[in-house]
Amino acid sequence: MARVLICGLGPLPFEPAWANWGPGIRTWQFASGLAAAGHQVDLVKADLAPGSTPPEGPEPLSHEGVQVHRFSLPQMMEPTVLARLARDSRVDAVVGATLLGSFALARARCGLPFWADQFGHSMSEAQAKAALLGKNRPLAETWNLVRRVGSTADKFSAVSKAQRFAMMGELGALGRLNALNCGYELIEVIPCALGQPDVDGSNDARRRARHPEDDFGVLWSGSYNVWSDVETLVAGLEGAMAEDPRIRFISTGGEVPGHDQTTYRRLEQRVAASAFRDRFHLAGWVEPEEMRAYRGRADLAIVTETPIYEGMLGSKNRILEWLALEVPVLCTELCELSSYLSERGLALTVPPGDVRGTSLAILWAANHRGQLQEMAHKAKNSAAGDFSVTETTTPLQAWTQNPRKAPDSQSPAGVRDPMKYASWADRVAAWAQRSRFVEESTLARKVWKGFRRRSDS
């Protein structure tokens, strides 16, 4: 078995924090998957969420066979810190969990086989944030990370097949789809995993014991991010509430500090203006104990997404969390996970922006509680097999058994921008294709075509 250094983000799912963030879940998926397979794992993580567990001293925390080193983000981004830890721990390979963890390892230049995870498609996430801010600076900031990691790592992972294809395009633009790498699998798919739920066993019993005349609770739990379609959410709920007085909405979660403070405010404004505002309960971020109580009152969990590339290429940890808790799910059919559930009849799904479809799905659920709970039970069992930590991390486990560098990393030429392989004629051609003079002048085009024929012969 190998010894591996993983670099990622927190807080981790078992740590005290007011929110269970996706990057921490992803980091622990990688660490726990490798540890369960028998590998020695040292995990370096920095916390992003305000109010989470602060960095401790030099002594690591041991949890389920993983040695967890808690650093601040500036510490983790210091190249010498990670390089020294990799050297002192005598690890066989390094693994970046999430783009920031991978970027930290790319900066460290450990000289070891390097697996880099991109937890969701980063450039489409940057596009969504740019649209929110009304300026394109996030594109440059994110491309700087993607370019550094994409030019350095030996193996990559995505959360979906769709994201894998998008990453192929990025790696092609960075020169990684070169002659040396032809036939070498650069990118593996590691879907989000069904973790160990924080279970209150009485919640499922409460749902099964309810009577048809009881209130019907629809739950949103988690952040309201750039992709969240709060307009369809509220309008769909209002349509259902107008026809069924039993329907109530419960929201736990809120804005994403430092990333998106506006989407949740739009939700608050829409709810305040609703004729059914008394049936909307926006609790904000709550403590774990309170969260368990809200889940116990939920008959259906809902998530509505805007049809943007971030959602199409990514996944949803919260859906898997609901499945693990056997809470029935209503979601937008956009990502691969939602399609998986829809095709198997394991969740209620609606097209993006379908207000009436959302209302009808909620109304059907409120009138078919028994069938709804049966669906949730089947969904949990199916996801437990297909999305377990062990199953999802199989490609990473296989690579860790015999970690190796990518073929092009062994070449003195190294990784290049594709244009650096160009001949002088190719470079002139690239200039000519950008030249407005050549494009608009008939004579210049004739001269250029003659030049190309001679240079090609």
C-alpha positions as CSV (number, residue, x, y, z in Angstrom):
1,M,0.0,0.0,0.0
2,A,1.1,3.6,-0.6
3,R,1.5,6.6,1.6
4,V,-0.3,9.6,0.2
5,L,-0.4,13.3,1.0
6,I,-3.8,14.9,0.2
7,C,-4.3,18.6,0.2
8,G,-7.9,20.0,0.4
9,L,-10.3,22.2,2.2
10,G,-12.5,22.2,5.3
11,P,-14.3,22.1,7.5
12,L,-14.6,18.3,7.2
13,P,-18.0,16.7,7.8
14,F,-17.1,15.5,11.3
15,E,-15.8,18.9,12.5
16,P,-18.0,21.4,14.4
17,A,-19.2,24.1,12.0
18,W,-22.4,26.0,11.2
19,A,-22.4,24.7,7.6
20,N,-21.3,21.5,5.9
21,W,-19.6,22.9,2.8
22,G,-19.1,20.9,-0.4
23,P,-15.3,21.3,-0.6
24,G,-14.9,19.7,2.9
25,I,-17.2,16.9,1.9
26,R,-15.2,16.3,-1.3
27,T,-11.9,16.4,0.6
28,W,-13.0,13.8,3.1
29,Q,-14.4,11.6,0.4
30,F,-10.9,11.3,-1.1
31,A,-9.2,10.9,2.3
32,S,-11.6,8.4,3.8
33,G,-11.8,6.4,0.5
34,L,-8.0,5.9,0.4
35,A,-7.7,5.2,4.1
36,A,-10.5,2.5,3.9
37,A,-8.6,0.9,1.1
38,G,-5.6,0.5,3.4
39,H,-3.4,3.4,2.3
40,Q,-1.6,5.6,4.7
41,V,-3.1,9.1,4.4
42,D,-1.8,12.5,5.5
43,L,-4.4,15.2,4.9
44,V,-3.6,18.9,4.9
45,K,-6.7,21.1,4.9
46,A,-7.5,24.7,5.3
47,D,-10.9,25.9,6.4
48,L,-12.8,28.3,4.2
49,A,-15.9,28.8,6.3
50,P,-16.0,31.5,8.9
51,G,-16.6,30.2,12.4
52,S,-15.3,26.7,11.7
53,T,-12.6,25.0,13.7
54,P,-9.4,27.1,13.8
55,P,-6.0,25.7,12.8
56,E,-4.3,23.9,15.7
57,G,-0.7,23.3,16.5
58,P,1.8,21.1,14.7
59,E,0.3,17.9,16.1
60,P,-2.1,16.3,13.6
61,L,-5.5,15.0,14.5
62,S,-6.1,11.3,13.8
63,H,-9.6,10.4,12.5
64,E,-10.6,7.1,11.0
65,G,-7.0,6.3,10.1
66,V,-6.3,9.7,8.5
67,Q,-3.7,12.1,9.9
68,V,-5.3,15.5,9.6
69,H,-3.0,18.5,9.5
70,R,-5.0,21.8,10.1
71,F,-3.4,24.8,8.4
72,S,-4.6,28.3,7.6
73,L,-5.1,29.0,3.9
74,P,-2.0,31.2,3.6
75,Q,0.0,28.4,5.3
76,M,-1.3,25.8,2.9
77,M,-0.5,28.0,-0.1
78,E,3.1,28.4,1.0
79,P,5.0,26.0,-1.4
80,T,7.8,25.1,1.1
81,V,5.3,23.9,3.7
82,L,3.8,21.3,1.6
83,A,7.0,20.3,-0.1
84,R,8.6,19.8,3.3
85,L,5.7,17.8,4.7
86,A,5.7,15.5,1.6
87,R,9.5,15.0,2.0
88,D,9.4,14.4,5.7
89,S,6.5,12.0,5.5
90,R,8.1,10.1,2.6
91,V,4.9,9.9,0.6
92,D,4.6,8.1,-2.7
93,A,2.2,10.5,-4.3
94,V,0.2,13.7,-3.7
95,V,-3.5,14.3,-4.3
96,G,-5.3,17.6,-4.6
97,A,-8.9,17.5,-3.5
98,T,-10.7,20.5,-5.0
99,L,-9.1,23.0,-7.3
100,L,-7.6,25.1,-4.5
101,G,-6.0,22.0,-2.9
102,S,-4.6,21.0,-6.3
103,F,-3.3,24.5,-6.9
104,A,-1.4,24.5,-3.6
105,L,0.3,21.2,-4.6
106,A,1.1,22.6,-8.1
107,R,2.9,25.5,-6.4
108,A,4.7,23.1,-4.1
109,R,6.4,21.2,-6.9
110,C,6.9,18.1,-4.9
111,G,8.3,16.1,-7.8
112,L,5.9,13.2,-7.1
113,P,3.1,11.7,-9.1
114,F,0.3,14.2,-8.7
115,W,-3.5,13.7,-9.0
116,A,-5.5,16.9,-9.3
117,D,-9.3,17.0,-8.6
118,Q,-11.5,19.7,-10.0
119,F,-14.6,19.6,-7.8
120,G,-17.1,20.9,-10.3
121,H,-16.2,22.8,-13.5
122,S,-14.3,25.8,-12.3
123,M,-14.5,28.0,-15.4
124,S,-18.3,27.7,-15.6
125,E,-18.5,28.5,-11.9
126,A,-16.4,31.6,-12.6
127,Q,-18.8,32.5,-15.4
128,A,-21.7,32.3,-13.0
129,K,-19.9,34.5,-10.5
130,A,-18.9,37.0,-13.2
131,A,-22.6,37.3,-14.2
132,L,-23.5,37.9,-10.6
133,L,-20.8,40.6,-10.2
134,G,-21.3,42.1,-13.6
135,K,-17.6,42.0,-14.4
136,N,-15.3,39.3,-15.8
137,R,-12.5,39.4,-13.3
138,P,-13.4,35.9,-11.9
139,L,-12.6,34.4,-15.3
140,A,-8.9,35.5,-15.0
141,E,-8.6,34.6,-11.4
142,T,-9.9,31.1,-12.0
143,W,-8.1,30.5,-15.2
144,N,-4.8,31.2,-13.4
145,L,-5.6,28.3,-11.1
146,V,-6.8,26.0,-13.8
147,R,-3.8,26.7,-16.0
148,R,-1.3,26.1,-13.3
149,V,-2.9,22.8,-12.2
150,G,-3.6,21.6,-15.8
151,S,0.0,22.2,-16.8
152,T,1.4,20.3,-13.8
153,A,-0.7,17.3,-12.7
154,D,-0.3,13.8,-14.0
155,K,-3.9,12.7,-13.5
156,F,-7.2,14.6,-13.1
157,S,-10.7,13.9,-11.8
158,A,-14.1,15.4,-12.5
159,V,-17.5,15.0,-10.8
160,S,-19.3,14.0,-14.0
161,K,-18.8,12.6,-17.4
162,A,-19.9,16.0,-18.8
163,Q,-17.3,17.8,-16.8
164,R,-14.7,15.3,-18.0
165,F,-15.3,16.3,-21.6
166,A,-15.1,20.0,-20.6
167,M,-11.8,19.3,-19.0
168,M,-10.5,17.6,-22.1
169,G,-11.0,20.9,-23.9
170,E,-9.1,22.8,-21.2
171,L,-6.2,20.3,-21.3
172,G,-6.1,20.5,-25.1
173,A,-5.8,24.3,-24.8
174,L,-2.9,23.8,-22.4
175,G,-1.0,21.4,-24.7
176,R,-1.7,18.3,-22.7
177,L,-3.4,16.4,-25.6
178,N,0.0,15.9,-27.2
179,A,1.8,13.0,-28.9
180,L,3.3,11.6,-25.7
181,N,-0.1,11.5,-23.9
182,C,-2.0,9.8,-26.8
183,G,-3.8,6.8,-25.4
184,Y,-3.1,7.7,-21.8
185,E,-6.2,8.4,-19.7
186,L,-5.7,11.8,-18.2
187,I,-9.1,12.3,-16.6
188,E,-11.2,10.0,-14.4
189,V,-14.7,10.6,-13.1
190,I,-15.3,10.6,-9.4
191,P,-18.9,11.4,-8.6
192,C,-19.9,13.0,-5.3
193,A,-20.4,10.3,-2.7
194,L,-23.2,9.3,-0.3
195,G,-21.6,10.0,3.1
196,Q,-22.5,8.8,6.5
197,P,-25.6,10.8,7.4
198,D,-26.2,12.5,10.8
199,V,-29.2,10.4,11.4
200,D,-32.1,10.8,13.8
201,G,-33.8,7.4,13.5
202,S,-37.2,8.9,14.6
203,N,-37.4,11.2,11.5
204,D,-38.4,8.5,9.1
205,A,-40.9,7.1,11.6
206,R,-42.5,10.5,11.9
207,R,-42.9,10.8,8.2
208,R,-44.5,7.4,7.9
209,A,-46.9,8.1,10.9
210,R,-48.3,11.3,9.4
211,H,-51.9,11.6,8.4
212,P,-53.2,13.0,5.1
213,E,-54.6,16.0,6.9
214,D,-51.3,16.9,8.5
215,D,-49.2,19.8,7.2
216,F,-46.8,19.0,4.3
217,G,-43.3,20.3,4.8
218,V,-41.1,21.2,1.8
219,L,-37.4,21.7,2.9
220,W,-34.5,23.5,1.3
221,S,-31.3,22.9,3.2
222,G,-27.9,24.5,2.3
223,S,-26.6,27.5,0.6
224,Y,-28.3,29.8,-1.9
225,N,-25.7,30.0,-4.5
226,V,-25.4,31.7,-8.0
227,W,-27.1,28.7,-9.6
228,S,-30.1,28.7,-7.2
229,D,-33.3,29.6,-9.1
230,V,-35.2,31.3,-6.2
231,E,-37.8,32.7,-8.6
232,T,-39.0,29.3,-9.8
233,L,-38.7,28.0,-6.2
234,V,-41.0,30.7,-4.7
235,A,-43.5,30.8,-7.6
236,G,-43.7,27.0,-7.7
237,L,-44.4,26.9,-4.0
238,E,-47.0,29.7,-4.3
239,G,-48.8,27.8,-7.0
240,A,-49.0,24.7,-4.8
241,M,-50.0,26.7,-1.7
242,A,-52.8,28.3,-3.5
243,E,-54.4,24.9,-4.1
244,D,-53.4,23.1,-0.9
245,P,-53.5,24.8,2.5
246,R,-51.3,22.0,4.1
247,I,-48.1,23.0,2.3
248,R,-45.4,24.8,4.2
249,F,-41.9,25.8,3.2
250,I,-38.9,25.4,5.5
251,S,-35.5,26.8,4.6
252,T,-32.3,26.2,6.5
253,G,-29.1,27.8,5.0
254,G,-28.5,31.1,3.4
255,E,-25.9,33.2,1.7
256,V,-22.4,32.1,0.8
257,P,-19.9,34.5,2.6
258,G,-17.4,36.0,0.3
259,H,-19.0,34.4,-2.8
260,D,-22.7,35.1,-3.1
261,Q,-24.6,37.4,-0.8
262,T,-27.3,38.5,-3.2
263,T,-29.2,35.3,-4.1
264,Y,-30.5,34.7,-0.6
265,R,-31.6,38.4,-0.3
266,R,-33.6,37.9,-3.5
267,L,-35.3,35.0,-1.9
268,E,-36.1,37.0,1.2
269,Q,-37.6,39.8,-0.9
270,R,-39.7,37.4,-2.9
271,V,-41.0,35.7,0.2
272,A,-41.8,39.1,1.9
273,A,-43.9,40.1,-1.1
274,S,-45.8,36.8,-1.2
275,A,-49.4,36.4,-0.4
276,F,-48.4,33.2,1.4
277,R,-45.5,34.6,3.3
278,D,-46.9,33.2,6.6
279,R,-46.3,29.7,5.2
280,F,-42.7,30.4,4.4
281,H,-40.2,29.9,7.3
282,L,-36.6,31.1,6.5
283,A,-34.5,29.9,9.4
284,G,-31.1,30.8,8.0
285,W,-28.0,28.9,9.0
286,V,-28.8,26.7,12.0
287,E,-26.9,24.5,14.5
288,P,-26.7,20.7,13.7
289,E,-29.2,19.9,16.5
290,E,-31.8,22.4,15.1
291,M,-31.1,21.1,11.6
292,R,-32.1,17.6,12.7
293,A,-35.4,18.9,14.0
294,Y,-36.2,20.7,10.7
295,R,-35.4,17.5,8.7
296,G,-37.8,15.6,11.0
297,R,-40.6,18.0,9.9
298,A,-39.7,17.7,6.2
299,D,-41.9,15.5,3.9
300,L,-40.0,16.6,0.7
301,A,-36.6,18.2,0.0
302,I,-36.4,20.6,-3.0
303,V,-33.6,22.2,-5.0
304,T,-34.2,24.4,-8.1
305,E,-31.4,25.4,-10.5
306,T,-30.9,28.0,-13.1
307,P,-29.9,26.3,-16.5
308,I,-26.3,27.4,-16.6
309,Y,-23.2,25.4,-17.5
310,E,-22.1,25.2,-13.8
311,G,-25.2,23.1,-13.0
312,M,-25.0,21.0,-16.2
313,L,-21.4,20.0,-15.6
314,G,-21.5,19.6,-11.8
315,S,-23.4,17.7,-9.2
316,K,-25.3,18.2,-5.9
317,N,-23.9,17.0,-2.6
318,R,-27.2,18.1,-0.8
319,I,-29.2,15.7,-2.9
320,L,-27.0,12.8,-1.9
321,E,-27.3,13.9,1.7
322,W,-31.1,13.9,1.5
323,L,-31.0,10.4,-0.1
324,A,-28.9,9.1,2.7
325,L,-31.5,10.4,5.2
326,E,-34.3,8.9,3.2
327,V,-35.9,12.3,2.5
328,P,-37.9,12.3,-0.8
329,V,-36.4,14.7,-3.4
330,L,-37.8,17.1,-5.9
331,C,-35.0,18.6,-8.1
332,T,-34.4,20.3,-11.4
333,E,-33.3,17.8,-14.1
334,L,-30.0,19.4,-15.1
335,C,-27.0,17.5,-13.9
336,E,-26.1,13.8,-14.3
337,L,-27.1,13.0,-10.8
338,S,-30.7,14.3,-11.4
339,S,-30.9,12.4,-14.6
340,Y,-29.8,9.2,-12.8
341,L,-32.6,9.7,-10.3
342,S,-35.2,10.6,-12.9
343,E,-34.4,7.6,-15.2
344,R,-34.9,5.2,-12.3
345,G,-37.9,6.8,-10.8
346,L,-36.0,7.7,-7.6
347,A,-36.9,11.4,-7.4
348,L,-39.4,13.9,-8.7
349,T,-37.8,16.0,-11.4
350,V,-38.9,19.1,-13.4
351,P,-37.3,21.0,-16.3
352,P,-35.4,24.2,-15.4
353,G,-37.7,27.2,-14.9
354,D,-40.9,25.1,-15.0
355,V,-43.0,26.9,-12.4
356,R,-46.2,25.0,-13.1
357,G,-44.4,21.7,-13.2
358,T,-42.8,22.5,-9.8
359,S,-46.3,23.3,-8.3
360,L,-47.8,20.1,-9.7
361,A,-44.9,17.9,-8.4
362,I,-45.4,19.4,-4.9
363,L,-49.1,18.8,-5.0
364,W,-48.7,15.2,-6.2
365,A,-46.2,14.6,-3.4
366,A,-48.6,16.0,-0.8
367,N,-51.3,13.7,-1.9
368,H,-49.2,10.5,-2.3
369,R,-47.2,10.4,0.9
370,G,-46.9,6.6,1.0
371,Q,-45.6,6.4,-2.6
372,L,-43.3,9.3,-1.9
373,Q,-41.7,7.5,1.1
374,E,-41.4,4.3,-0.9
375,M,-39.6,6.2,-3.6
376,A,-37.2,7.7,-1.0
377,H,-36.4,4.2,0.4
378,K,-35.6,2.8,-3.0
379,A,-33.5,5.9,-3.8
380,K,-31.4,5.5,-0.6
381,N,-30.7,1.8,-1.4
382,S,-29.8,2.5,-5.0
383,A,-27.5,5.4,-4.1
384,A,-25.9,3.4,-1.3
385,G,-24.6,1.0,-4.0
386,D,-23.7,3.4,-6.8
387,F,-22.5,6.4,-4.8
388,S,-20.7,4.9,-1.8
389,V,-17.3,6.4,-0.9
390,T,-15.7,3.0,-1.9
391,E,-17.4,2.8,-5.2
392,T,-16.9,6.4,-6.3
393,T,-13.2,6.5,-5.3
394,T,-12.3,3.3,-7.2
395,P,-10.2,5.1,-9.9
396,L,-8.2,7.0,-7.3
397,Q,-7.6,3.8,-5.3
398,A,-6.4,2.0,-8.5
399,W,-4.0,4.8,-9.4
400,T,-2.7,5.0,-5.8
401,Q,-1.7,1.3,-5.9
402,N,0.9,2.3,-8.5
403,P,1.1,6.0,-8.9
404,R,3.0,7.3,-11.9
405,K,3.6,10.4,-13.8
406,A,2.0,11.3,-17.1
407,P,4.0,10.4,-20.2
408,D,4.6,14.0,-21.2
409,S,6.1,14.8,-17.7
410,Q,9.1,12.6,-18.6
411,S,9.9,14.5,-21.7
412,P,12.6,17.3,-21.7
413,A,10.2,19.3,-23.8
414,G,7.6,19.2,-21.0
415,V,4.1,20.6,-21.3
416,R,3.7,23.4,-23.7
417,D,1.1,25.8,-25.1
418,P,0.1,24.2,-28.4
419,M,1.4,27.1,-30.4
420,K,4.9,26.5,-29.1
421,Y,5.0,23.5,-31.3
422,A,4.3,25.6,-34.3
423,S,6.6,26.1,-37.3
424,W,7.4,29.7,-38.4
425,A,4.7,29.3,-41.2
426,D,2.1,28.3,-38.6
427,R,3.0,31.4,-36.5
428,V,2.6,33.7,-39.5
429,A,-0.7,32.0,-40.4
430,A,-2.0,32.6,-36.9
431,W,-1.1,36.2,-37.2
432,A,-2.7,36.5,-40.6
433,Q,-5.9,34.9,-39.3
434,R,-6.1,37.7,-36.7
435,S,-5.3,40.5,-39.2
436,R,-8.2,42.6,-40.2
437,F,-6.1,43.9,-43.2
438,V,-5.7,40.3,-44.6
439,E,-9.3,39.5,-43.9
440,E,-10.6,42.6,-45.8
441,S,-8.1,42.9,-48.6
442,T,-8.6,40.7,-51.7
443,L,-5.0,41.3,-52.9
444,A,-3.6,40.5,-49.4
445,R,-5.6,37.2,-49.3
446,K,-4.3,36.2,-52.8
447,V,-0.7,36.9,-51.7
448,W,-1.2,35.0,-48.5
449,K,-2.6,31.9,-50.3
450,G,0.3,31.9,-52.7
451,F,2.7,32.1,-49.7
452,R,0.9,29.2,-48.0
453,R,1.1,27.0,-51.1
454,R,4.9,27.5,-51.4
455,S,5.5,27.0,-47.6
456,D,3.4,23.7,-47.6
457,S,5.2,22.2,-50.6
